[in-house]
C-alpha cells in the first residue's frame, strides 16, 4: 500500500483529496455543532488527529 504513496503523482493526488475531504468535514462539523451536542466535535477531532498522524507518517517515509 505504501508503494503507491512513494510515487509523486499518487502522493499529490492523495494529499489534495485529503485536504478537500477535511475541508468538507470541517464545514459539516460546524453545521452539526449548531444543532447537536459537543460529543460530535470531540469524536471528529479524534479522527482528524489520526489522519494528521497518517499524513506525518507518509511525509516521514517519503524523506
One Martini backbone bead per residue (centre of mass of N, CA, C, O) as a GRO file, in nm:
protein
   63
    1UNK     BB    1   0.057   0.063  -0.020
    2UNK     BB    2   0.308   0.261   0.010
    3UNK     BB    3   0.407   0.266  -0.287
    4UNK     BB    4   0.198   0.471  -0.397
    5UNK     BB    5   0.307   0.718  -0.216
    6UNK     BB    6   0.600   0.737  -0.357
    7UNK     BB    7   0.454   0.863  -0.577
    8UNK     BB    8   0.403   1.177  -0.670
    9UNK     BB    9   0.122   1.172  -0.801
   10UNK     BB   10  -0.024   1.006  -0.581
   11UNK     BB   11   0.043   1.192  -0.343
   12UNK     BB   12  -0.088   1.451  -0.445
   13UNK     BB   13  -0.371   1.335  -0.476
   14UNK     BB   14  -0.404   1.250  -0.182
   15UNK     BB   15  -0.361   1.529  -0.046
   16UNK     BB   16  -0.588   1.681  -0.197
   17UNK     BB   17  -0.813   1.493  -0.105
   18UNK     BB   18  -0.770   1.529   0.200
   19UNK     BB   19  -0.816   1.838   0.214
   20UNK     BB   20  -1.105   1.838   0.093
   21UNK     BB   21  -1.236   1.652   0.298
   22UNK     BB   22  -1.172   1.830   0.555
   23UNK     BB   23  -1.329   2.077   0.461
   24UNK     BB   24  -1.606   1.938   0.463
   25UNK     BB   25  -1.596   1.835   0.756
   26UNK     BB   26  -1.578   2.112   0.893
   27UNK     BB   27  -1.852   2.209   0.794
   28UNK     BB   28  -2.022   1.981   0.918
   29UNK     BB   29  -1.937   2.030   1.211
   30UNK     BB   30  -2.043   2.317   1.231
   31UNK     BB   31  -2.339   2.245   1.173
   32UNK     BB   32  -2.372   2.039   1.406
   33UNK     BB   33  -2.305   2.241   1.640
   34UNK     BB   34  -2.572   2.405   1.602
   35UNK     BB   35  -2.763   2.130   1.685
   36UNK     BB   36  -2.560   1.969   1.855
   37UNK     BB   37  -2.346   1.825   2.037
   38UNK     BB   38  -2.002   1.798   2.144
   39UNK     BB   39  -1.937   1.500   2.074
   40UNK     BB   40  -1.882   1.533   1.773
   41UNK     BB   41  -1.634   1.709   1.803
   42UNK     BB   42  -1.455   1.504   1.951
   43UNK     BB   43  -1.462   1.272   1.740
   44UNK     BB   44  -1.356   1.438   1.494
   45UNK     BB   45  -1.088   1.519   1.625
   46UNK     BB   46  -0.976   1.232   1.653
   47UNK     BB   47  -0.979   1.167   1.350
   48UNK     BB   48  -0.798   1.400   1.259
   49UNK     BB   49  -0.544   1.312   1.414
   50UNK     BB   50  -0.508   1.046   1.261
   51UNK     BB   51  -0.464   1.176   0.982
   52UNK     BB   52  -0.221   1.347   1.058
   53UNK     BB   53  -0.044   1.105   1.130
   54UNK     BB   54  -0.052   0.978   0.849
   55UNK     BB   55   0.080   1.218   0.705
   56UNK     BB   56   0.347   1.206   0.865
   57UNK     BB   57   0.427   0.922   0.778
   58UNK     BB   58   0.443   0.980   0.475
   59UNK     BB   59   0.656   1.205   0.495
   60UNK     BB   60   0.877   1.038   0.633
   61UNK     BB   61   0.895   0.812   0.413
   62UNK     BB   62   0.982   1.009   0.183
   63UNK     BB   63   1.257   1.084   0.340
   0.00000   0.00000   0.00000
